[in-house]
């Protein structure tokens, strides 16, 4: 008789924990906070350098699309970046079956308003089913390119080891020889 009671209690515990697990996974009150940054690519190289600048007042948005039919399931309002080019987007619900991306909307700078091809969107995973705990998710930085590269870009890129630019740089860049 005691064995039957033990089996019943264990079975009941398993059922309850399974139900609680399903309830937690389907919790519409689940929330995530997506953080990222928007910058001005001052060298037009489509990546950040030490002379890239944050863009205050840039607009970004987050959209989540269904994996199978790619229809937009949810999206955020446009969010504006702060002094450091940073933004935070609060997202409700678990988006396990969706592809979510933060994308550039608008730059406030006329001299830096061309979206980079590579960094105009950043994918973020908004589910706890992937093994990542916590509510914070970090998106790759997004960038706009300056209309014309700054003159100091040649020196910065040479310091970074981009010697394939030798023909454009010329003989010397402030103490760095570009001769083969």
N, C-alpha and C positions, 0 to 999 in steps of 0.2 A: 504494500500500500504506500509506503514511504517513497518507493521508487517511482510510482505513478505520479505522486505529487511533485517530486523533483523534476521529472520529465515535463510535466505540465508547466511548472514555473519557468524552466529553461526555455520551453517553446514560446511561452507568453513573453518572456524577455526578448527573445529573438524577433518576434513579430513587432513588438513595440519599438525596438531600436531600428528596425527596417522602416517602419512607418515614420519615425522621427527623421530618418535620413532622407526619405522622399520629401517630407515637408520642408526640410532645410534646403534641398536642391531646388525645389519649386517655389521658394520664397520670393514673392514679388517685391518684398521690402529690402531684399539684398541690395547693397549699394557698393559702387566702386568710385574711386576718385582718380581720374586720368590727369596726369601732369606732363607738361612738356614746355618747349621754348621755341620761339621764332627768332631767326637771326637774318642779318643782311650779309650776303656773301659779297664782300667788297672786292674780291679778286676774280669773280666770275668763273670759279673752278668747280662749283657744285659740291663743295664740302667746306667745313669751318676751318679757318686759320686763326692765328693769334690776333689778326686785325679785323676779324669779323665782328660785327656789332649787333647787340640785341635790338629788336624792333618793339618799341612801346606803341600800343594802340592797334596792333595787327589783329585781324579777326580770323578765328578758326572755328571749325564745327566738327562734330563727331557723328558719323552715320554707321549704322549696323545693318547689314544686308543678309538675307536668308542665304545659306550656303548653296542650296539646290537651285532656286529660281532667281537669285540675285535681286529680288525686290527689296526695297528699303523697308525694314521692320521698325526701326526707330532712329531718331536723330535729335541732336541737341539744338538749342538756340545758338546763334553765333556768340562766341566768347571773345573778349578783348584782352590782349596781353598787357602785363604790368610794365613798370620801369625796366625790369631785367629781361623783358621779352617772354616772361613766364605766363602760363595759364593753368587753370584747374577746371575740369569739367566733371560734375557729379552725374553718375549714371545709375539708374535704378534697374534692378532685376539682373538675373543671370542670362548671359547671351552665349551659351555654349554652342548652339547650332547656327551661329551667325558670324560673319566676318565684319569686324568693327575697325574703322579707320578714322583718324583725325586728319582733316585736310585744311589747307590754306583757303581763306575766303577773300581777304583784301588786305593790302598793305597801305598804311597811311602815308608812306614816303613815296613821292613821285620819282625820286632818284634811285629807288630800290623797290621796284614793284613787279619785276618779272619772276614768276615762280621758278625755282630750280626744277629740272626734269625729275631728278632722283628723289629729292626731298620735298615734294609738294603734298605727299600723304605719308602717314605713319600708321601701321597696323598695331592694334592693341588687343590683347586677349582679356575678355571680360567674363570669366567664369572661374569658379573655384574647383571645377572638375578637372583642371589641368595640374593640380597638385600645388599651385601657388596659393599660399594663405595670405591673409591681409586684404585690405580694401584698396591699397594704392597700386596703380599701374602707371608705368612710365613710358611715354611715347618718344621715339627718336625725334631729335630737333628738326624743325621744318625751316626752309630757307627761301628767301627771295634774293635775286641777283641785282647788284648795282648796274646802272646803265653802262658805265665804263669802269674798268678796273682801276684801282688806285695805283699811282706810280710806285709806291713801296711794295707792291705785290711781287715784283720781280725778285727783290731781295728776300722776302719771306719765303717764296717758293724755292729759291735757290738754297736757302738754309734748310729747308725741308727735304732736300735731295732731288728736286725735280730738275735734273740737269738736261732733260730732253728739250727744255726751253732755251737752250744756249743760243740758237739762231736769233731768237727774239730779244734776248738779254744783251748780247754784245760781248765785248772783250772783258769788262770787269764790272762787278756789282759791289761797290763799297768793300774792297779788300778780298772778295772771293773771286778767284780766277775761274774763268769758264773755258779756258783753253783745253782741248782734248788731251 
